Amino acid sequence: MPEVSNSELNDLRERLRALEAKAAKLRGSTNLKGAADYLGRSDEWLRRQHQMGKGPRRKRFGRRFWSYSYADLDAFREHGIDESTA
């Protein structure tokens, strides 16, 4: 296995951070169905979570619809889902 210098590793890490930051900006947001699909749950499950005062952060989009950012969905996935009920 070839040896890789620390400067090469640091350069690769910095490039990876830049690519991840760019990808995060491009993702944007989705609707309730898309958010439920992204979380691997049904849209009815997501509706019930919000009725109970739980669920990922969301923003009103128009009079009837909600918008979910992928950053908020990622945060909810990491911290908010009880895996025992998954």
C-alpha positions as CSV (number, residue, x, y, z in Angstrom):
1,M,0.0,0.0,0.0
2,P,1.5,3.3,-1.0
3,E,2.2,5.9,1.7
4,V,0.3,9.1,1.6
5,S,1.7,12.2,3.2
6,N,-0.2,14.3,5.7
7,S,-0.4,17.2,3.4
8,E,-2.0,15.0,0.7
9,L,-4.6,13.8,3.3
10,N,-5.3,17.3,4.5
11,D,-5.8,18.4,0.9
12,L,-8.2,15.6,0.2
13,R,-10.1,16.3,3.4
14,E,-10.5,20.0,2.5
15,R,-11.7,19.1,-1.0
16,L,-14.2,16.7,0.5
17,R,-15.5,19.3,2.9
18,A,-15.9,21.8,0.0
19,L,-17.8,19.2,-2.1
20,E,-20.1,18.3,0.8
21,A,-20.9,21.9,1.5
22,K,-21.7,22.5,-2.2
23,A,-24.0,19.4,-2.3
24,A,-25.8,20.5,0.9
25,K,-26.6,23.9,-0.7
26,L,-28.0,22.3,-3.8
27,R,-30.4,20.0,-2.0
28,G,-33.0,22.6,-1.1
29,S,-36.3,21.4,0.2
30,T,-39.2,19.0,-0.4
31,N,-42.9,18.6,0.4
32,L,-44.6,16.3,3.0
33,K,-44.6,13.2,0.7
34,G,-40.9,13.7,-0.2
35,A,-40.0,14.3,3.4
36,A,-41.7,11.1,4.5
37,D,-40.0,9.1,1.7
38,Y,-36.6,10.6,2.6
39,L,-37.2,9.5,6.2
40,G,-38.3,6.0,5.2
41,R,-41.8,6.6,6.7
42,S,-45.3,7.1,5.4
43,D,-46.8,10.6,5.0
44,E,-49.5,9.6,7.5
45,W,-46.8,8.9,10.1
46,L,-45.3,12.3,9.5
47,R,-48.7,14.0,9.8
48,R,-49.3,12.2,13.1
49,Q,-45.8,13.3,14.4
50,H,-46.7,16.9,13.8
51,Q,-50.1,16.5,15.5
52,M,-48.3,15.3,18.6
53,G,-45.9,18.2,18.4
54,K,-43.0,16.2,17.1
55,G,-41.5,15.7,13.7
56,P,-38.9,17.7,11.8
57,R,-39.0,21.4,11.4
58,R,-41.1,22.7,8.6
59,K,-42.2,25.9,7.0
60,R,-45.6,26.9,5.6
61,F,-45.6,27.0,1.8
62,G,-48.8,28.8,0.7
63,R,-52.0,28.2,2.5
64,R,-52.2,24.5,2.6
65,F,-48.7,23.0,2.1
66,W,-45.5,22.6,4.1
67,S,-41.9,22.6,3.0
68,Y,-39.1,20.6,4.7
69,S,-35.4,21.4,4.2
70,Y,-33.1,18.4,3.7
71,A,-30.8,19.9,6.4
72,D,-33.7,19.8,8.9
73,L,-34.7,16.2,7.8
74,D,-31.0,15.1,8.3
75,A,-31.0,16.6,11.8
76,F,-34.3,14.9,12.7
77,R,-33.0,11.6,11.3
78,E,-29.9,11.8,13.5
79,H,-31.6,13.0,16.7
80,G,-35.4,12.7,16.5
81,I,-36.5,9.2,15.4
82,D,-37.1,6.6,18.0
83,E,-35.6,3.5,16.3
84,S,-37.7,1.1,18.4
85,T,-40.8,2.2,16.5
86,A,-39.1,2.2,13.1
